[in-house]
Amino acid sequence: MAYLLFTAQRDDRGRPLLHCETVVRCYGVKDRRGARVSAERLLELFKRDVLSGFQWSGYHPKKERCRIALSVPVKSEIKSRLNRELKMRPSSIGNYVNLITGRKIDAKYITNVRKEAQAEVQGMDEPCSESKRWAEYMNSRPADLYTRDAQRNLADAWEKVEELPEGSQDGARRHLQALETQPKPIYKYNDTTCRITATTSLQTINSTLRVALVGDVWVTYDLSSAQLAIASVDWGADGIAEFLLDGGDVWDLFAEETGLPLKYKPVFKKGLYSTCYGANPENIRFKHMADRAEEKGLEYDPDEEGERILSVPFLEELIDARKRKWCEIEAEGGAVDCFGRHMDLGELQREHGKTENGAIRTVLANLNQSKEMDLLSPALDLAIEEEENSRAAFQIALYEYDGFSVKYHYAKEHHHKRIMRAVNRKCRREGYPTELEVE
């Protein structure tokens, strides 16, 4: 019950995610690999013994979707107390108790949680050598980097929650409560991508809150229109590549073509990349872009704004290029990414329960994501090189998929130029029309 009420691991509609490992852990089994445990059976026991109206969704491996708590019918008094609790920032971390284990959350407890999470990562198989390099570097960052830089601004972040759309406020508060107790991100590998992810962390928190927490002490970089730039070259969309190479801004183009202001960029981006990877147009209009608009508090009608976005001519060349790449992957039964990792369609279907189309979409995404990680590698090289000095001039504090955040300790301008120069040189050398920019 504590997990259902307080977890920050929720879907885009605020419903708790019921990962099998989480359900098993709530029932006291630390390692489900050594025991035959059914998450479905445990949920049924919970419904029988604790919450008779509890409802959850099925497990959808083909859609890469875990079970979701659809209904948690607690009494109105509990709901009102929960709302008060979520809105109240604790006066001291010493007031926290883990409601599942009963353990007081003190410095020793937090240290042990970090050690256990890092040990779990070390026991995982990395998808490729570059993923391992990033994970090992990021997970070796000192904890005080985050307690010093992020936690000191938590009060400001709590105030910023009130500025977010109402539907995302509870999730943001849960996220901040998690950062109160454990601010250091612990990155883990994913089953079907080279990316590394730190769930419920500074990496995944709402960007407005991240800026409030570390925007004044860290410098954030990202590759401009990274996924589109990579796809335009690797898929042979020459017109798009030329547009980007000439300095064209795709989001300005979308704003001009649709007549919508630039604040709709998150919706443009969702529509563009959903289209890019073969999502159904109806789902893009009525689900993907609609959810993003709601998350950002933007007015959105699928038959108005949605139709205008998907009618932008720019998308036609991208769709044609994607179809050609799709057929190539289908004909070859998979593809090899820039790190030499072979992604086999049959294996994705057998071991990850994907449909054939789902497997192809996964390969398309991973080809671009691996190149994205590769283009950022010069920044990681420089950061690792700095570790050899008695006092590093900078360190990468956060990995953010198409970019990263840097904490500078001294000689900021000098090392800022080194990072920019190294990454941009690689982009130009390999012919990708993107460059590193300060967010």
C-alpha positions as CSV (number, residue, x, y, z in Angstrom):
1,M,0.0,0.0,0.0
2,A,2.9,2.3,0.8
3,Y,4.3,1.8,-2.7
4,L,1.0,2.4,-4.4
5,L,0.4,5.7,-2.5
6,F,3.9,7.2,-2.5
7,T,5.9,5.8,-5.4
8,A,7.2,8.2,-8.1
9,Q,7.3,5.4,-10.7
10,R,4.1,6.2,-12.6
11,D,2.9,6.3,-16.1
12,D,2.0,9.6,-17.9
13,R,-1.4,9.5,-16.3
14,G,0.0,9.3,-12.8
15,R,-0.9,5.6,-12.2
16,P,1.6,3.4,-10.3
17,L,3.8,1.1,-12.4
18,L,3.8,-2.5,-11.2
19,H,7.1,-3.9,-12.3
20,C,7.4,-7.5,-11.4
21,E,10.6,-7.0,-9.3
22,T,8.9,-4.2,-7.3
23,V,5.9,-6.3,-6.5
24,V,8.1,-9.2,-5.4
25,R,10.3,-6.9,-3.3
26,C,7.2,-5.4,-1.5
27,Y,6.4,-9.0,-0.4
28,G,9.8,-9.5,1.0
29,V,11.5,-11.6,-1.7
30,K,14.9,-9.9,-2.5
31,D,15.8,-12.0,-5.5
32,R,13.0,-13.6,-7.5
33,R,15.5,-15.5,-9.7
34,G,16.1,-18.0,-6.9
35,A,12.4,-18.6,-6.3
36,R,9.3,-19.3,-8.4
37,V,7.3,-16.3,-7.6
38,S,4.3,-15.0,-9.6
39,A,3.7,-11.2,-9.5
40,E,0.1,-11.8,-10.6
41,R,-0.5,-14.1,-7.7
42,L,0.9,-11.6,-5.3
43,L,-1.4,-8.9,-6.7
44,E,-4.3,-11.2,-6.3
45,L,-3.4,-11.8,-2.6
46,F,-3.1,-8.1,-2.1
47,K,-6.6,-7.6,-3.5
48,R,-8.0,-10.4,-1.4
49,D,-6.4,-9.4,1.9
50,V,-6.0,-5.6,1.7
51,L,-7.9,-3.8,-1.0
52,S,-10.8,-5.5,-2.5
53,G,-11.5,-3.0,-5.3
54,F,-7.9,-2.9,-6.5
55,Q,-7.5,-3.3,-10.2
56,W,-4.5,-3.6,-12.5
57,S,-3.8,-3.9,-16.2
58,G,-2.3,-6.9,-17.9
59,Y,1.3,-7.4,-18.8
60,H,2.0,-6.4,-22.4
61,P,5.5,-7.6,-23.4
62,K,4.8,-6.8,-27.1
63,K,4.3,-3.2,-26.1
64,E,7.1,-3.2,-23.6
65,R,4.5,-2.3,-20.9
66,C,4.5,-3.5,-17.4
67,R,1.3,-3.9,-15.3
68,I,-0.2,-0.6,-14.2
69,A,-2.4,0.0,-11.1
70,L,-5.7,1.1,-12.7
71,S,-7.7,1.7,-9.5
72,V,-6.5,2.1,-5.9
73,P,-9.8,2.7,-4.2
74,V,-8.8,4.1,-0.8
75,K,-11.2,6.1,1.4
76,S,-11.6,9.8,0.9
77,E,-10.0,10.5,4.3
78,I,-6.9,8.7,3.3
79,K,-6.8,10.5,-0.1
80,S,-7.0,13.9,1.7
81,R,-4.3,13.0,4.1
82,L,-2.2,11.8,1.2
83,N,-2.6,15.1,-0.6
84,R,-1.6,17.0,2.5
85,E,1.5,14.7,2.9
86,L,2.5,15.2,-0.7
87,K,2.3,19.0,-0.5
88,M,4.3,19.2,2.7
89,R,8.0,19.1,2.4
90,P,9.6,17.4,5.5
91,S,11.4,19.6,7.9
92,S,14.2,17.1,8.3
93,I,15.2,13.9,6.5
94,G,15.4,12.3,9.9
95,N,11.6,12.3,10.0
96,Y,11.5,9.8,7.1
97,V,10.8,6.1,7.6
98,N,10.7,3.5,4.9
99,L,7.1,2.4,5.2
100,I,7.8,-1.1,3.8
101,T,10.8,-2.1,5.9
102,G,10.2,0.2,8.9
103,R,13.8,1.4,8.8
104,K,14.6,5.0,9.7
105,I,16.0,6.8,6.6
106,D,19.3,8.2,7.9
107,A,22.7,8.7,6.3
108,K,23.7,5.0,6.8
109,Y,20.4,3.8,5.2
110,I,20.9,6.1,2.2
111,T,24.5,4.9,1.7
112,N,23.4,1.3,1.8
113,V,20.7,1.9,-0.8
114,R,23.3,3.4,-3.1
115,K,25.7,0.5,-2.6
116,E,23.0,-2.0,-3.3
117,A,21.9,-0.2,-6.5
118,Q,25.4,0.0,-7.7
119,A,26.1,-3.6,-7.0
120,E,23.0,-4.5,-9.0
121,V,24.4,-2.6,-12.0
122,Q,27.7,-4.4,-11.7
123,G,25.9,-7.7,-11.9
124,M,24.2,-6.8,-15.2
125,D,25.4,-7.4,-18.7
126,E,26.1,-4.2,-20.5
127,P,24.6,-3.8,-24.0
128,C,27.9,-2.4,-25.4
129,S,31.3,-1.1,-24.2
130,E,30.3,2.6,-24.6
131,S,27.2,2.0,-22.3
132,K,29.6,0.5,-19.8
133,R,32.0,3.4,-20.0
134,W,29.2,5.9,-19.4
135,A,27.6,3.9,-16.6
136,E,30.9,3.3,-14.7
137,Y,31.8,7.0,-15.0
138,M,28.4,8.3,-13.9
139,N,27.9,5.9,-11.1
140,S,31.4,6.7,-9.7
141,R,30.5,10.4,-9.2
142,P,30.7,11.4,-5.5
143,A,27.4,11.5,-3.7
144,D,28.2,15.0,-2.2
145,L,28.1,16.4,-5.7
146,Y,24.3,15.9,-5.6
147,T,23.7,16.5,-1.9
148,R,25.6,19.8,-2.2
149,D,24.3,21.1,-5.5
150,A,20.8,19.7,-5.8
151,Q,19.6,19.4,-2.3
152,R,20.4,23.0,-1.4
153,N,17.8,24.2,-3.9
154,L,15.0,21.7,-3.0
155,A,12.9,24.5,-1.4
156,D,12.9,26.4,-4.7
157,A,12.0,23.3,-6.6
158,W,9.0,22.6,-4.3
159,E,7.7,26.1,-5.0
160,K,8.1,25.6,-8.7
161,V,5.8,22.6,-8.5
162,E,2.9,25.0,-8.2
163,E,3.7,26.4,-11.7
164,L,3.3,22.9,-13.3
165,P,0.0,21.7,-14.9
166,E,-2.2,20.4,-12.1
167,G,-2.2,16.8,-13.5
168,S,1.6,16.5,-13.1
169,Q,2.0,18.1,-9.7
170,D,1.6,15.0,-7.5
171,G,4.1,13.1,-9.6
172,A,6.6,16.0,-9.3
173,R,6.2,16.1,-5.6
174,R,6.8,12.3,-5.3
175,H,9.9,12.8,-7.4
176,L,11.2,15.5,-5.2
177,Q,10.5,13.4,-2.1
178,A,12.6,10.7,-3.7
179,L,15.4,13.2,-4.2
180,E,15.2,14.4,-0.6
181,T,16.3,10.9,0.5
182,Q,18.5,9.9,-2.5
183,P,19.7,12.7,-4.8
184,K,22.5,10.7,-6.6
185,P,21.3,9.1,-9.8
186,I,22.3,5.4,-10.2
187,Y,22.3,4.5,-13.9
188,K,21.3,1.0,-15.1
189,Y,21.4,-0.7,-18.4
190,N,18.3,-1.3,-20.5
191,D,17.4,-4.6,-22.2
192,T,16.9,-3.3,-25.7
193,T,18.9,-0.1,-26.0
194,C,22.4,1.1,-25.4
195,R,21.1,4.0,-23.3
196,I,21.6,4.1,-19.5
197,T,18.8,5.3,-17.3
198,A,18.5,6.4,-13.7
199,T,14.8,6.1,-12.8
200,T,13.2,8.7,-10.4
201,S,16.3,10.9,-10.5
202,L,17.6,14.2,-11.7
203,Q,17.8,12.6,-15.2
204,T,14.1,11.9,-15.4
205,I,12.6,14.7,-13.3
206,N,10.5,17.5,-14.9
207,S,13.0,19.8,-16.7
208,T,11.5,22.9,-15.0
209,L,12.3,21.4,-11.6
210,R,15.8,20.3,-12.8
211,V,16.6,23.8,-13.7
212,A,15.4,25.0,-10.3
213,L,17.6,22.4,-8.6
214,V,20.9,22.7,-10.5
215,G,20.4,25.2,-13.3
216,D,22.6,27.8,-11.6
217,V,25.5,25.5,-10.8
218,W,25.7,23.0,-13.7
219,V,26.0,23.8,-17.5
220,T,23.7,21.7,-19.7
221,Y,24.7,20.7,-23.2
222,D,22.8,18.9,-25.9
223,L,23.1,17.9,-29.5
224,S,20.8,20.1,-31.7
225,S,18.1,18.0,-33.3
226,A,20.3,15.0,-32.7
227,Q,17.9,12.1,-33.6
228,L,16.7,13.9,-36.7
229,A,20.2,14.8,-37.8
230,I,21.4,11.2,-37.5
231,A,18.3,9.8,-39.2
232,S,18.6,12.3,-42.1
233,V,22.2,11.0,-42.9
234,D,21.8,7.3,-42.1
235,W,18.4,7.0,-43.8
236,G,19.4,9.1,-46.9
237,A,17.0,12.0,-46.3
238,D,19.3,14.4,-48.1
239,G,16.9,17.4,-48.2
240,I,16.5,17.3,-44.4
241,A,20.3,16.9,-43.9
242,E,20.9,19.9,-46.1
243,F,18.3,21.9,-44.3
244,L,20.0,21.2,-40.9
245,L,23.5,21.7,-42.4
246,D,22.5,25.2,-43.6
247,G,21.5,26.1,-40.0
248,G,17.8,25.6,-40.4
249,D,15.8,25.2,-37.1
250,V,13.3,22.4,-37.4
251,W,11.2,23.8,-34.5
252,D,11.0,27.2,-36.1
253,L,9.9,25.5,-39.3
254,F,7.1,23.6,-37.5
255,A,5.9,26.8,-35.8
256,E,5.8,28.6,-39.1
257,E,4.0,25.8,-40.9
258,T,1.4,25.2,-38.2
259,G,1.0,28.8,-37.0
260,L,1.5,27.5,-33.4
261,P,3.9,29.3,-31.0
262,L,7.3,27.8,-30.1
263,K,6.0,26.8,-26.7
264,Y,4.5,23.8,-28.6
265,K,8.0,22.5,-29.3
266,P,7.6,19.5,-26.9
267,V,4.4,18.5,-28.9
268,F,6.2,19.1,-32.2
269,K,9.0,16.9,-31.0
270,K,6.7,14.1,-29.9
271,G,4.8,14.2,-33.2
272,L,8.0,14.2,-35.3
273,Y,9.8,11.4,-33.5
274,S,6.7,9.2,-33.1
275,T,6.2,9.6,-36.9
276,C,9.9,9.0,-37.4
277,Y,9.8,5.6,-35.7
278,G,6.6,4.4,-37.4
279,A,3.8,5.0,-34.8
280,N,0.2,4.9,-36.0
281,P,-0.9,8.4,-37.1
282,E,-4.1,8.1,-35.0
283,N,-2.1,7.2,-31.9
284,I,0.2,10.1,-32.5
285,R,-2.6,12.6,-32.8
286,F,-5.0,11.3,-30.1
287,K,-2.5,9.8,-27.6
288,H,1.2,10.7,-27.9
289,M,0.9,14.4,-28.7
290,A,-2.2,14.8,-26.6
291,D,-0.5,13.4,-23.5
292,R,2.6,15.7,-24.1
293,A,0.3,18.7,-24.5
294,E,-1.5,17.9,-21.3
295,E,1.8,17.4,-19.5
296,K,3.0,20.8,-20.6
297,G,-0.4,22.5,-19.9
298,L,-0.9,23.4,-23.6
299,E,-4.3,23.7,-25.4
300,Y,-4.6,20.8,-27.8
301,D,-7.3,19.4,-30.1
302,P,-6.3,16.3,-32.1
303,D,-8.5,17.5,-35.0
304,E,-7.0,21.0,-34.9
305,E,-3.4,21.3,-33.6
306,G,-2.8,17.6,-34.1
307,E,-3.8,17.6,-37.7
308,R,-1.8,20.7,-38.5
309,I,1.4,19.3,-37.0
310,L,1.1,16.0,-38.9
311,S,0.4,17.9,-42.1
312,V,3.8,19.7,-42.2
313,P,5.4,18.8,-45.6
314,F,8.8,18.4,-43.9
315,L,7.5,15.0,-42.6
316,E,7.0,13.6,-46.0
317,E,10.7,13.1,-46.9
318,L,11.3,11.7,-43.4
319,I,8.5,9.2,-43.8
320,D,9.8,8.1,-47.2
321,A,13.4,7.7,-45.9
322,R,12.1,5.8,-42.9
323,K,10.2,3.4,-45.1
324,R,13.4,2.7,-47.1
325,K,15.4,2.0,-43.9
326,W,12.5,-0.1,-42.5
327,C,12.5,-2.3,-45.6
328,E,16.3,-2.7,-45.4
329,I,16.2,-3.8,-41.8
330,E,13.3,-6.2,-42.6
331,A,15.1,-7.7,-45.5
332,E,18.4,-8.3,-43.5
333,G,16.6,-9.5,-40.4
334,G,18.1,-6.8,-38.2
335,A,21.1,-4.4,-38.3
336,V,24.4,-3.7,-36.7
337,D,24.9,-0.4,-34.8
338,C,27.9,1.8,-34.7
339,F,29.4,-0.1,-31.7
340,G,29.2,-3.4,-33.7
341,R,26.3,-4.7,-31.7
342,H,24.0,-6.9,-33.9
343,M,20.3,-6.4,-33.2
344,D,18.4,-9.4,-34.5
345,L,14.7,-9.1,-35.3
346,G,14.0,-12.7,-34.4
347,E,15.7,-12.5,-31.1
348,L,13.8,-9.3,-30.2
349,Q,10.6,-11.2,-30.9
350,R,11.5,-14.4,-29.1
351,E,13.2,-12.9,-26.0
352,H,11.3,-9.6,-25.6
353,G,7.9,-10.6,-26.9
354,K,7.8,-8.0,-29.7
355,T,5.8,-8.1,-32.9
356,E,7.8,-7.9,-36.1
357,N,6.9,-4.2,-36.5
358,G,7.8,-3.5,-32.9
359,A,11.2,-5.2,-33.4
360,I,11.9,-3.1,-36.4
361,R,10.9,0.1,-34.5
362,T,13.3,-1.0,-31.7
363,V,16.2,-1.4,-34.2
364,L,15.5,1.9,-35.9
365,A,15.5,3.7,-32.5
366,N,18.6,1.9,-31.3
367,L,20.6,2.7,-34.4
368,N,20.0,6.4,-33.8
369,Q,20.5,6.2,-30.1
370,S,23.8,4.4,-30.4
371,K,25.1,7.0,-32.8
372,E,23.9,9.7,-30.5
373,M,25.9,8.2,-27.6
374,D,28.9,7.8,-29.9
375,L,28.8,11.5,-31.0
376,L,29.0,12.5,-27.3
377,S,32.0,10.2,-26.6
378,P,34.7,12.9,-26.9
379,A,33.1,14.7,-23.9
380,L,33.3,11.5,-21.8
381,D,36.9,11.0,-23.0
382,L,37.8,14.5,-21.7
383,A,36.0,13.9,-18.4
384,I,37.8,10.6,-17.8
385,E,41.1,12.2,-18.6
386,E,40.4,14.9,-16.0
387,E,40.1,12.1,-13.4
388,E,43.8,11.5,-13.7
389,N,44.6,15.0,-12.3
390,S,44.9,15.6,-8.6
391,R,41.9,17.9,-8.9
392,A,39.6,17.6,-11.8
393,A,38.7,20.9,-13.5
394,F,35.2,19.6,-14.3
395,Q,33.1,16.5,-14.1
396,I,30.0,15.3,-16.0
397,A,27.3,15.4,-13.4
398,L,24.3,14.1,-15.4
399,Y,23.9,12.0,-18.5
400,E,20.7,13.1,-20.5
401,Y,20.6,10.9,-23.6
402,D,21.3,13.5,-26.2
403,G,23.3,15.6,-23.9
404,F,24.8,16.0,-20.4
405,S,25.3,18.5,-17.6
406,V,28.8,19.6,-16.4
407,K,29.9,20.8,-13.0
408,Y,33.0,23.1,-13.5
409,H,35.4,23.5,-10.6
410,Y,37.9,25.9,-12.2
411,A,39.0,27.2,-15.7
412,K,35.4,27.0,-16.9
413,E,35.8,28.9,-20.2
414,H,38.9,26.9,-21.2
415,H,37.3,23.5,-20.6
416,H,33.9,24.6,-22.0
417,K,35.7,25.3,-25.3
418,R,37.5,22.0,-25.2
419,I,34.3,20.1,-24.8
420,M,32.4,22.0,-27.5
421,R,35.3,21.7,-29.9
422,A,35.9,18.0,-29.4
423,V,32.2,17.0,-29.9
424,N,31.6,19.3,-32.8
425,R,34.7,18.1,-34.5
426,K,33.5,14.5,-34.4
427,C,30.1,15.5,-35.7
428,R,31.6,17.3,-38.7
429,R,34.2,14.6,-39.3
430,E,31.4,11.9,-39.5
431,G,29.1,14.1,-41.6
432,Y,26.2,14.6,-39.2
433,P,24.5,18.0,-39.3
434,T,24.3,18.5,-35.6
435,E,26.4,20.3,-33.0
436,L,26.7,20.6,-29.3
437,E,25.0,23.7,-27.8
438,V,24.3,25.1,-24.4
439,E,20.7,24.4,-23.5
